Amino acid sequence: MSWKLAVGAILLLSQAVGSEAQSIGIQSGKAVFANVCNRCHPLEGPGPDKIAPRLRPMTLFEFGAGIWNQSHSMFQAFESSGTLPPHLTPQEMAEVFLLTQIVGDRVERGDAEAGERLVLANRCTTCHELSNRGGGPARSLDTYANMVHPTTLVSRLWSHRGAMASLFRAKGLPLPHFRKGDLLDLAAYIRSVGAPSTASPILLNER
């Protein structure tokens, strides 16, 4: 699913719910999902104790159609557990929808060997540690070995580009130019060899 399509759907949803959609938050969506949807749906991957599939990314209208088409089964599941189907406000529904787009996004699988060549060619371990190799003033790439979503990596590239460019100049190294697919391969390589200590959250928000 393209990000343009997802963003368009979110904007459409924001217009539809009007003033109630003041702020659509990932964490708020997680809380709603945990309280309501997670009784039957796993957040990521199959769940042995779950009776419904993982929520996958889809357009806003596919999402609505799925809710309508499966409502009978879902209501039966609530009834069998002795609970009433919850009422979700437009704001809460928007947050759950956004969560399914972020966590369930169909992230392509890159080529780890190509990612290794990228790391070697650009001498990334001059400044970054990765799997107990290299290291320097920059953040360890192991941090991204278990990232939930690629936006975690992209946020760092954006927020710290100036500092990274300065380090490249200081060390006399050419600033890399990423081709389409390079970051996908880089992420695949980091995932394959990295030694993660803690999970990087969705949409990393750090100074």
Disulfide bonds with the S-S distance in Angstrom:
none
